[in-house]
Amino acid sequence: MTQFLTTPQGRRIAYERLEGQGPGIVFLGGFRSDMRGSKAEFLHEWAAAHGRAFLRFDYSGHGESGGLFEEGCIGDWAADARAAILALTEGPQILVGSSMGGWISLLMARAMPERVAGLVTIAAAPDFTEQGFRAGFSEAEHAALLRDGKVERPSEYGAPLVLTRRLIEDGRDHLVLDRPLTLPMPVRMLQGTADMDVPVGWAMDLLDHASGEDVRLTLVKGADHRFSTPDCLELIARTIEAIA
């Protein structure tokens, strides 16, 4: 059943929580996704079947949470994640971050490593506002961003994608690949070779950049960005079990 949390910043966040044994699992969704996606639904059912604590939620401006997507940014969504973890879980958690959620999971590991028992990233997209969006802007889009405060791009996922100047500039304040990134917990990175949104090279860059004694990358040949085939979902579950 959907419940709501008001964050310290005053945002109203929708969430669903399962009681169970720890370490609990927290699912961190992607950019413009929500807690009703296939991976989140699968993990909810898997956690229920295994008696494990599980939390999923919608960032502000996403899904059932309050706020407008276009007004949000990485810093807001990271703050939402931090508030949800601190208020709705107990003890160290296994963070499962999909795409943008992978970036946010790294920010959580940096900000409060004592609350992170392990990381499982799925097509992690750290710093994507900089190395993906901003780096790919045309001169006209750069000009529009400065002039209008936003750029619109067509999207295969539905409505046009609106990228705001605030999103891009705030993203620079939350980069993880421009400074040392120490991950003292087990880290398992999952990445499809047919991902058209997050290149395999980004996964290799993160693997090279992060420091930690237990950091591993698994490449799945032919898997796309959704990473939601039965085999991929089973791999996510096995990966969580291996570090739980």
Backbone as a ProteinNet text record, in pm:
[ID]
protein_1_A
[PRIMARY]
MTQFLTTPQGRRIAYERLEGQGPGIVFLGGFRSDMRGSKAEFLHEWAAAHGRAFLRFDYSGHGESGGLFEEGCIGDWAADARAAILALTEGPQILVGSSMGGWISLLMARAMPERVAGLVTIAAAPDFTEQGFRAGFSEAEHAALLRDGKVERPSEYGAPLVLTRRLIEDGRDHLVLDRPLTLPMPVRMLQGTADMDVPVGWAMDLLDHASGEDVRLTLVKGADHRFSTPDCLELIARTIEAIA
[TERTIARY]
83.9	0	87.4	50.4	128.3	110.6	223.8	223.6	305	305.6	374	462.8	576.8	673.5	697.2	691.7	729.9	876.1	958.1	1102.4	1135.1	1256.8	1295.9	1285.9	1292	1280	1134.1	1040.8	898.9	837.6	911.3	855.4	780.1	673	587.6	623.3	679.6	734.9	646.2	606.5	529	623.4	582.5	667.9	584.3	645.5	590.8	702.2	666.9	768.5	720.9	813.5	789	873.7	813.7	890.8	958.3	1073.2	1142.1	1280.6	1355.4	1490.1	1584.7	1696	1795.5	1917	2010.1	1997.6	1884.4	1812.2	1702.4	1752.9	1660.7	1691.5	1616.4	1685.1	1623.2	1641.9	1531.7	1539.5	1538.7	1638.6	1652.2	1631.7	1521.1	1484.2	1560.8	1529.1	1599.3	1530.1	1589.7	1543.6	1408.6	1305.3	1168.7	1102	1159.5	1093.4	1024	956.9	885.9	889.5	828.7	838.3	744.4	675.1	588.8	655.4	781.3	851.8	877.7	917.3	930.3	1034.1	1147.9	1251.2	1203.3	1139	1089.2	980.1	890	783.4	841.4	938.6	1001.8	1068.3	1143.4	1214.7	1118.4	1006.8	905.5	855	821.7	771	879.6	1001.6	1111.8	1139.6	1142.5	1167.7	1057.1	932.4	820.3	832.9	872.7	885.2	998.9	1099.8	1216.9	1218.7	1110.3	1101	1201.7	1237.4	1341.2	1278.5	1329.8	1282.6	1310.4	1215.4	1228.2	1159.3	1225.3	1169.1	1182.7	1073.8	1078.1	1000.8	1039	975	989.2	911.6	921.6	988.7	1091.9	1150.9	1043.9	1063.7	971.4	963.2	842.1	821.9	814.1	820.2	812.7	692.8	630.5	527.8	419.5	401	292.7	335.2	460.3	508.2	464.3	467.3	431.7	542.2	509.8	608.8	607.4	675	684	821.4	824	950.9	1047.1	998.1	1085.9	1150.3	1097.8	1155	1260.8	1279.7	1372.2	1512	1603.8	1743.6	1807.1	1929.8	1997.7	2006.3	2039.7	2051	1920.1	1806.5	1676	1648	1673.5	1639.2	1732.8	1856.2	1946.8	1900.4	1853.3	1801.5	1676.4	1592.3	1474.1	1517.2	1617.7	1666.1	1722	1800.2	1859	1749.6	1649	1539.9	1464.6	1439	1365.1	1444.5	1573.3	1656.7	1664.6	1686.2	1700.7	1569.8	1458	1330.3	1261	1285.2	1202.4	1276.9	1407.1	1482.8	1565.2	1608.8	1693	1819.8	1933	2059.7	2106.1	2217	2272.3	2177	2171.7	2082.8	2163	2107.5	2162.5	2089.3	2161.9	2102.4	2109.6	1995	1987.5	1950.1	2048	2028.4	2026.1	1916.6	1901.1	1924.8	2018.9	2048.6	2081.3	1997	2022.3	2028.7	1950.5	1954.8	2092.2	2169.3	2307	2391	2373.7	2442.8	2403.2	2273	2226.5	2275.3	2283.6	2336.4	2481.7	2559.1	2698.3	2705.6	2614.8	2609.7	2574.8	2484.3	2448.9	2568.2	2639.9	2757	2864.5	2874.7	2971.9	2927.5	2796.8	2745.5	2726.7	2686	2658.5	2693.4	2820.7	2862.6	2820.8	2801.6	2762.8	2622.4	2541.8	2406.1	2397.3	2511	2511.2	2584.9	2509.3	2568.7	2626.7	2577.4	2626.3	2556.7	2616.3	2558.8	2541.5	2424.8	2402.8	2354.4	2435.9	2395.6	2357.8	2257.2	2206.9	2214.9	2306.5	2327.9	2347.5	2436.3	2459.1	2498.4	2442.8	2468.1	2521.4	2635.9	2689.9	2728.2	2697.8	2738.7	2676	2559.9	2504.1	2458	2424.9	2385.6	2502.2	2624	2744.2	2799.3	2827.5	2893.4	2796	2666.4	2566.2	2496.4	2415.6	2336	2421.2	2495.1	2566.1	2669.8	2741.4	2843.6	2783.5	2654.7	2591.4	2511.7	2505.8	2429.8	2493.9	2409.3	2456.2	2474.7	2535.7	2551.8	2416.1	2317.8	2183.6	2120.6	2144.8	2088.3	2157.1	2287.5	2357.9	2298.9	2276.6	2221.9	2081	1999.6	1862.7	1861.1	1954.1	1960.1	1988	2079.7	2112.8	2000.5	1939.4	1835.7	1702.2	1659.8	1526.2	1525.9	1643.5	1650.7	1613.7	1589.7	1555.1	1572.3	1582.7	1591.3	1494.3	1422.3	1331.7	1387.8	1380.2	1426.9	1320.2	1305.3	1210.8	1257.1	1162.2	1195.6	1117.1	1183.2	1115.2	1026	1036.9	958.2	828.4	792.8	667.1	683.5	640.9	643.7	787.4	802.4	937.4	1013.1	1142.7	1228.6	1270.5	1234.8	1270.5	1392.3	1500.8	1624.4	1642.3	1649.4	1657	1800.6	1821.3	1952.5	1984.9	1883.6	1906	1952.2	1891.8	1932.1	2079.2	2121	2259.3	2356.4	2325.4	2417.9	2423.4	2309.3	2309.4	2383.5	2372.2	2443.4	2592.6	2647.9	2791.4	2829.8	2735	2764.3	2761.8	2718.1	2704.1	2778.9	2880.4	2959	3033.3	3051.8	3126.6	3254.2	3266.9	3383.8	3494.7	3474.1	3573.7	3657.4	3637.6	3709.5	3717.2	3802.6	3813.3	3678.7	3655.1	3529.4	3564.4	3557.6	3591.1	3463.9	3462	3344.7	3387.7	3375.6	3424.6	3330.9	3218.1	3120.5	3125.5	3068.2	3062.3	2984.4	3038.5	2975.2	2965.4	2844.7	2823.1	2756.2	2825.9	2776.3	2729.4	2605.4	2548.1	2526.3	2564.6	2558.1	2532.8	2435.7	2408.9	2496.3	2540.2	2626.6	2547.5	2413.4	2330.6	2256.8	2305.9	2245.4	2274.2	2168.1	2184.5	2179.6	2149.8	2142.2	2265.9	2317.9	2439.3	2544.7	2646.1	2748.1	2825.9	2870.1	2954	3078	3127.3	3244.7	3223.8	3101.1	3074.6	3093.2	3048.2	3065.6	3213.6	3290.5	3433.9	3501	3458.1	3514.6	3487.4	3364.9	3330	3410.6	3424.9	3504.1	3648.1	3705.4	3843.1	3856.7	3754.3	3763.6	3742	3647	3612	3723.8	3744.6	3840.8	3765.6	3800.6	3736.4	3790.6	3781.2	3837.8	3743.8	3617.6	3520.1	3426.4	3482.5	3405.9	3414.6	3299.1	3297.7	3196.6	3229.1	3141.2	3104.3	2974	2925.2	2861.1	2910.8	2852.7	2761.3	2643.1	2546.8	2530.9	2578.1	2575.9	2432.5	2404.2	2273.8	2168.5	2196.1	2096.3	2089.5	1967.3	1951	1936.3	1901	1898.4	1792.2	1683.1	1576.6	1620.8	1705.6	1761.7	1650.5	1542.2	1423.1	1374	1456.9	1417.9	1417.9	1351.6	1354.2	1495.5	1587.2	1725.4	1792.1	1768.3	1828.6	1772.6	1641.8	1581.1	1634	1649.7	1703.1	1847.5	1924	2061.7	2066.2	1975.1	1968	1943.6	1847.1	1814.5	1932.8	1999	2113.1	2225.7	2241.4	2347.8	2320.8	2195.7	2157.5	2181.9	2139.2	2158.6	2305.3	2389.5	2532.5	2598.6	2546.5	2610.5	2529.2	2411.5	2324.2	2374.3
-120	0	125	219.8	343.2	429.3	475	569.8	692.2	794.4	918	967.5	1019.1	1077.2	1222.2	1311.7	1450.5	1467.1	1505.1	1515.7	1643.6	1653.9	1777.5	1900.7	1880.8	1992.8	2025.9	1947.4	1975.1	1906	1813.8	1743	1618.3	1582.5	1468.4	1349.6	1247.5	1133.2	1010.4	946.9	823.3	704.6	608.4	491.2	369.1	251.9	126.3	53.1	-9.5	-72.9	-210.5	-304.7	-437.6	-457.4	-509.6	-547.3	-681.3	-703.3	-829.4	-825.7	-932.1	-939.9	-848.8	-815.6	-731.3	-810.7	-745.1	-605.5	-585.7	-476	-445	-404.9	-399.8	-361.3	-232.6	-137.9	-12.6	-0.1	13.1	29.8	178	219.9	358.4	360.4	418.1	415.7	514.7	513.3	595.6	727.2	800.7	931.8	914.6	979.4	974.5	837.9	749.3	621.9	629.9	521.1	523.7	385.7	375.1	251.9	143.1	166.7	64.6	-3.2	26	-34.9	-183.3	-252	-398	-443.7	-373.6	-416.1	-395.7	-281.7	-255.1	-354.1	-384.6	-480.6	-619.4	-659.5	-789.9	-798.3	-695.1	-698.7	-696.5	-626.4	-625.8	-768.8	-837.4	-974	-1068.7	-1049	-1134.4	-1115.6	-990.4	-962.8	-1021	-1008.5	-1063.5	-1215.1	-1280.8	-1426.2	-1474.2	-1388.6	-1426.9	-1364.3	-1297.1	-1239.9	-1130.6	-1055.6	-953.1	-813.2	-725.6	-587.1	-522.2	-442.1	-380.5	-244.8	-147.6	-13.2	32.4	81.7	148.9	279.9	379.4	509.9	585.3	692.4	780.2	910.3	949.5	1081.2	1187.9	1305.7	1415.9	1440.6	1469.5	1490.8	1362.9	1249.2	1118.7	1040.9	960.4	868.3	931.6	876.7	920.7	1030.2	1072.3	1176.8	1314.6	1410.1	1546.3	1616.5	1733.2	1813.7	1791.5	1881.8	1875.5	1824.7	1730	1672.9	1781.7	1875.8	1976.8	2068.1	2071.2	2155.8	2082.2	1952.7	1873.8	1869.8	1812	1799	1687.4	1653.1	1542.7	1565.8	1687.9	1717.8	1696.3	1736	1714.1	1565.3	1490.5	1347.9	1270	1312.7	1250.4	1279.9	1402.5	1438.1	1357.3	1333.4	1248.4	1107.8	1054.2	919.2	913.9	1012.4	1016.3	1022.2	1106.5	1119.2	987.5	919.5	793.6	686.5	677.4	575.8	600.3	725.3	756.6	739.3	776.3	773.7	638.3	560.4	442.7	310.2	313.6	189.5	194.1	77.2	67.2	-8.5	45.8	-22	-16.2	-82.7	-80.3	-146.5	-89	-135.8	-172.1	-262.9	-290.1	-199.4	-108.5	-15.2	-72.6	-81.6	-130.4	-11.2	40.7	163.2	138	177	158.5	290.3	291.6	408	529.4	633.9	747	702	599	546.2	492.5	448	407.8	525.2	640.2	762.3	798.9	797	835.7	737.8	609.5	512.9	543.1	588.4	626.3	750.1	844	962.2	922.1	824.7	776.8	706.7	626.9	556.8	655.1	766.1	868.6	948.3	974.5	1060.5	986.9	859.9	786	638.7	608.9	470.5	374.8	427.2	341	283.2	342.7	293.9	209.6	180.6	106.1	-26.1	-137.2	-269.9	-320.6	-267.9	-308.9	-229.9	-229	-161.2	-261.8	-257.5	-329.3	-224.4	-195.6	-96.9	-166.7	-112.8	-168.4	-57.6	-72.3	32.2	167.7	171.9	294.6	409.7	526.7	643.5	760.9	743.1	855.2	971.1	1091.5	1214.8	1227.7	1163.8	1163.7	1301.6	1390.3	1524.5	1596.6	1561.6	1625.9	1547.9	1419	1343	1291.6	1298.1	1258.1	1377.6	1448.7	1559.1	1677.3	1738.4	1861.8	1838.3	1726.3	1698.7	1678.5	1639.9	1614.8	1730.4	1843.1	1957.6	2016.9	2056.6	2134	2279.3	2358.3	2500.8	2565.9	2528.1	2585.2	2547.1	2421.8	2378.8	2448	2466.8	2543.4	2683.7	2746.1	2881.6	2884.2	2785.2	2778.6	2758.8	2676.8	2652	2781.4	2862	2989	3090.9	3090.5	3190.3	3157.9	3032.1	2993.1	2916.5	2871.3	2794.2	2648.7	2606.9	2466.6	2430.5	2300.2	2243.9	2127.6	2114.7	2001.5	1906.9	1777.8	1675.4	1568.2	1511.3	1399.5	1280.7	1199	1083.5	962.2	848.3	724.2	674.4	735.2	690.6	769	855	928.6	1076.7	1161	1306.1	1354.8	1470.3	1524.5	1537.2	1517.2	1527.2	1672.8	1732.5	1870.6	1870.6	1929.9	1941.2	2086.1	2110.7	2248.5	2288.9	2417.8	2471.1	2433.5	2432.7	2394.4	2249.9	2160.8	2020.7	2006.2	2073.8	2062.9	2123.2	2242.4	2309.6	2238	2190	2115.7	1983.3	1921.1	1796.8	1811.4	1927.1	1951.2	1954.9	1989.3	1995.5	1857.7	1755.7	1622.4	1515.8	1555.1	1459.6	1364.1	1240.6	1143.1	1096	1125.5	1078.8	1182.8	1298.7	1406.2	1415.7	1321.9	1321.2	1176.3	1148.2	1009.3	954.8	827.9	761.8	631.3	634.9	518.4	443.1	313.4	230.1	112.1	127.3	23.3	-96	-94	-202.3	-286.7	-407.4	-484.4	-408.7	-405.8	-335	-430.6	-446.5	-529.5	-444.6	-425.4	-344.9	-437.7	-420.6	-499.6	-408.7	-454.1	-368.7	-452.3	-410.7	-478	-423.9	-510.9	-466.2	-397.9	-416.1	-353.9	-230.9	-175.3	-56.6	64.7	127.4	244.2	375.2	369.9	490.7	510.4	401.3	406.8	317.9	376.9	297.3	207.9	94.3	5.1	77.8	172.1	249.3	323.5	368	434.6	337.7	213.6	112.9	85.3	78	54.6	172.4	294	413.1	411.3	374.1	369.2	261.6	146.1	38.3	82.2	152	199.3	308.2	392.3	509.2	474.2	385.9	355.8	277.7	307.8	230.9	151.7	26	-62.2	-202.3	-282.7	-416.9	-520	-482.3	-580.5	-514.3	-473.7	-406.2	-490.9	-532	-619.2	-569.5	-591.7	-555.4	-681.5	-700.4	-810.8	-754.4	-795.6	-755.7	-866.5	-827.7	-924	-897.9	-989.3	-971.8	-963.4	-856.8	-840.2	-772.4	-750.7	-686.7	-537.5	-482.8	-340.1	-261.3	-132.3	-45.6	-87	-143.8	-181.3	-294.5	-382.6	-491.3	-563.6	-597.8	-650.3	-782.4	-851.6	-984	-1078.1	-1192.5	-1286.2	-1321.6	-1341.6	-1373.9	-1258.3	-1135.9	-1019.3	-1000.4	-1015.8	-1000.4	-1106.2	-1227.8	-1334.8	-1304.5	-1246.2	-1209.1	-1102.8	-1006.2	-903.8	-969.9	-1062.1	-1128.7	-1209.9	-1285.1	-1364.8	-1276	-1159.7	-1067.4	-1011.3	-977.3	-928.9	-1037.9	-1158.5	-1270.5	-1292.3	-1276.7	-1306	-1209.9	-1087.7	-992	-969.2	-1035.3	-1015.2	-1096.3
0	0	0	-83.7	-94.3	30	83.8	194.1	150.9	235.2	198.3	312	272.6	365.4	325.5	422.8	396.5	435.4	340.9	363.5	439.8	493	561.7	472.3	340	246.7	214.2	270.9	250.9	131	68.2	-47.1	1.1	-71	-33.1	-121.9	-60.4	-132.1	-111.5	-222	-215.3	-199.3	-116	-97.1	-61.7	-79.7	-31.1	41.9	153.2	237.5	281.2	279.7	332.8	457.7	562.4	680.2	652.7	714.7	694.8	754.8	729.5	784.3	707.9	772	710.5	665.8	596.2	557.3	458.1	476.7	387	249.7	155.2	17.5	-13.8	-72.1	-114.4	-264.9	-338.3	-483.4	-518.2	-595.4	-640.2	-791.5	-833.3	-974.3	-1059.7	-1186.7	-1283.6	-1314.7	-1404.9	-1451.6	-1521.3	-1468.1	-1520.7	-1503.6	-1423.9	-1396.6	-1261.4	-1222.5	-1094.1	-1030.1	-913	-835.4	-885.5	-996.3	-1055.4	-1175.5	-1200.7	-1312	-1289.1	-1395.3	-1389.6	-1287.5	-1278.1	-1181.7	-1038.7	-1012.6	-877.6	-838.5	-932.6	-903.9	-877.2	-959.3	-940.2	-803.1	-765.4	-638.3	-519.8	-534.3	-428.7	-405.7	-514.5	-502	-450.5	-498.8	-455	-305.9	-261.4	-119.8	-32.6	-77.3	-1	11.4	-98.1	-97.4	-8.5	10.5	89.5	228.8	265.6	399.4	426.5	321.5	337.5	335.6	419.6	421.3	286.6	239.2	106.8	106.2	44	30.4	-113.6	-168.7	-299	-285.8	-362.2	-350.1	-481.8	-494.3	-610.3	-568.8	-643.1	-620.6	-643.1	-588.4	-614.3	-765.1	-811.6	-954.7	-1035.4	-969.9	-1035.5	-979.7	-1064.7	-1018.8	-934.1	-814.5	-726.6	-627.4	-633.2	-542.3	-590.2	-497.1	-531.4	-607.2	-660.5	-730.4	-880.6	-951.2	-1096.3	-1136.8	-1228.7	-1272.4	-1320.9	-1398.5	-1458.7	-1355.6	-1234.8	-1130.1	-1048.1	-1073	-993.9	-1050.9	-972.4	-1014.6	-931.5	-964.6	-897.2	-746	-707.3	-564.6	-490.6	-552.6	-490.5	-474.5	-581.2	-579.2	-486.4	-476.8	-380	-237.3	-214.4	-81.4	-49.5	-150.5	-129.6	-87.8	-156.5	-125.4	16.1	50.5	185.3	291.4	269.2	366	380.3	267	271.4	345.2	316	381.5	531.8	570.8	713.2	790	727.5	798.8	793.7	688.8	664	673.3	700.5	715.2	844.3	885.9	1005.1	970.5	1009.3	987.4	843.1	812.8	677.4	576.8	457.8	351.9	226.5	148.7	16.3	-82.1	-143.5	-237.1	-378	-442.7	-580.4	-667.7	-741.4	-817.8	-967.2	-1031.7	-1175.7	-1248.4	-1341.7	-1424.9	-1336.6	-1336.5	-1247.4	-1102.6	-1068.6	-932.3	-895.7	-997.6	-971.3	-926.6	-991.6	-950.7	-808.1	-781.1	-648.6	-542.1	-577.1	-479.3	-445.5	-543.6	-517.8	-428.6	-449.9	-362.9	-219.7	-203.7	-69.1	-4.7	-83.3	-29.3	14.1	-56.8	-20.1	102.4	111.7	219.2	350.8	343.7	468.1	450.4	436.3	412.5	523.6	643.8	755.7	737.6	648.9	622.9	496.9	434.4	307.9	327	322	336.7	205.6	94.3	-36	-144.7	-262	-377.9	-490.8	-553.8	-679.2	-779.1	-878.6	-978.1	-1107.7	-1174.3	-1299.9	-1404.4	-1500.1	-1601	-1533.7	-1435.8	-1359.7	-1453	-1424.1	-1508.8	-1427.5	-1358.8	-1281.6	-1372	-1325.2	-1394.4	-1533	-1556.5	-1692	-1738.4	-1645.3	-1688.3	-1755.4	-1714	-1768.1	-1887.1	-1867.8	-1973.9	-2079.3	-2049.4	-2147	-2209.1	-2128.8	-2181.4	-2225.6	-2132	-2165.7	-2275	-2266.7	-2366.6	-2505.9	-2510.9	-2639.9	-2695.1	-2622.7	-2671.6	-2796.2	-2890.5	-3004.7	-2961.2	-3047.2	-3014.3	-2993.2	-3075.8	-3062.8	-2929.4	-2885.7	-2757.4	-2640.9	-2650.1	-2546.7	-2535.9	-2650.2	-2651.6	-2593.4	-2629.8	-2578.7	-2427.6	-2377.6	-2234.2	-2158	-2210	-2146.2	-2162.7	-2280.9	-2311.4	-2244.2	-2255.7	-2211.8	-2079.4	-2037.2	-1914.1	-1931.3	-2056.4	-2079.3	-2225.9	-2248.6	-2383.6	-2389.4	-2500	-2517.1	-2622.3	-2591.9	-2685.2	-2700.1	-2819.4	-2834.4	-2752.3	-2707.9	-2625.3	-2670.8	-2677.7	-2714.5	-2602.4	-2483.7	-2369.8	-2352.1	-2449.7	-2440.6	-2466.7	-2368.7	-2385	-2406.5	-2471.4	-2492.5	-2360.4	-2367.7	-2250.3	-2233.1	-2119.1	-2090.4	-1998.4	-2046.4	-1969.1	-1929.1	-1799	-1751.3	-1719.1	-1719.2	-1681.7	-1537.8	-1453.3	-1312.7	-1303.6	-1383	-1381.6	-1418.5	-1523.2	-1570.2	-1468.6	-1419.3	-1327.4	-1192.6	-1143.8	-1017.7	-1033.8	-1150.3	-1174.3	-1152.6	-1192.4	-1174.4	-1027	-940.7	-797.1	-732.5	-807.7	-749.7	-829.5	-902.2	-978.6	-885.7	-932.1	-852	-922.1	-1049.8	-1124.3	-1132.9	-1072.3	-1078.8	-951.6	-860.3	-732.6	-684.7	-586.6	-539	-494	-525	-488.9	-417.5	-285.6	-204.3	-168.5	-202	-177	-89.5	42.5	134.3	148.4	77.9	85.5	-42.7	-43.1	-167.6	-275.3	-394.8	-505.9	-624.6	-678.3	-795.8	-903.4	-1012.7	-1123.1	-1234.9	-1279.1	-1388.2	-1508.1	-1625.8	-1744.1	-1869.1	-1950.1	-2076.1	-2187.7	-2277.8	-2388.2	-2498.9	-2501.2	-2604.5	-2551.5	-2442.2	-2380.5	-2468.1	-2521.1	-2608	-2530.8	-2401.2	-2319.2	-2232.5	-2179.5	-2096.9	-2163.2	-2224.7	-2293.5	-2197.6	-2249	-2169.5	-2119	-2197.9	-2156.5	-2026.3	-1998.9	-1871.7	-1755.6	-1773.7	-1668.8	-1644.9	-1753	-1738.3	-1668	-1701.7	-1637.5	-1487.1	-1449.8	-1307	-1235.9	-1300.2	-1241.5	-1218.7	-1316.4	-1304.3	-1197.8	-1187.6	-1099.7	-952.2	-924.6	-785.1	-717	-590.4	-512	-405.9	-392.1	-296	-313.8	-209.2	-213.2	-274.9	-297.6	-346.4	-447	-559.6	-665.2	-791.8	-844.8	-961.5	-1063.8	-1190.2	-1301.4	-1378.3	-1403.3	-1484.8	-1610.5	-1726.9	-1855.1	-1905.6	-1951.7	-2005.1	-2154.1	-2233.7	-2378.5	-2429.5	-2504	-2566	-2480.5	-2352.1	-2265	-2294.2	-2294.1	-2321.9	-2191.7	-2204.7	-2087	-1986	-2033.8	-1939.9	-1846.7	-1894	-1812.6	-1737.2	-1809.8	-1743	-1800.6	-1878.4	-1922.6	-1801.9	-1810.8	-1697.3	-1652.5	-1747.9	-1711.2	-1637.3	-1684.4	-1619.2	-1478.5	-1463.5	-1331.5	-1235.1	-1283.9	-1198.8	-1158.9	-1251.1	-1219.9	-1110.4	-1116.5	-1010.7	-876.1	-871.8	-745.8	-692.7	-781.2	-737.6	-686.6	-750.6	-709.9	-571.3	-545.5	-412.3	-308	-338.8	-244.6	-212.5	-312.9	-294.2	-196.9	-186.5	-95.4	31.5	39.9	157.7	276.4
[MASK]
++++++++++++++++++++++++++++++++++++++++++++++++++++++++++++++++++++++++++++++++++++++++++++++++++++++++++++++++++++++++++++++++++++++++++++++++++++++++++++++++++++++++++++++++++++++++++++++++++++++++++++++++++++++++++++++++++++++++++++++++++++

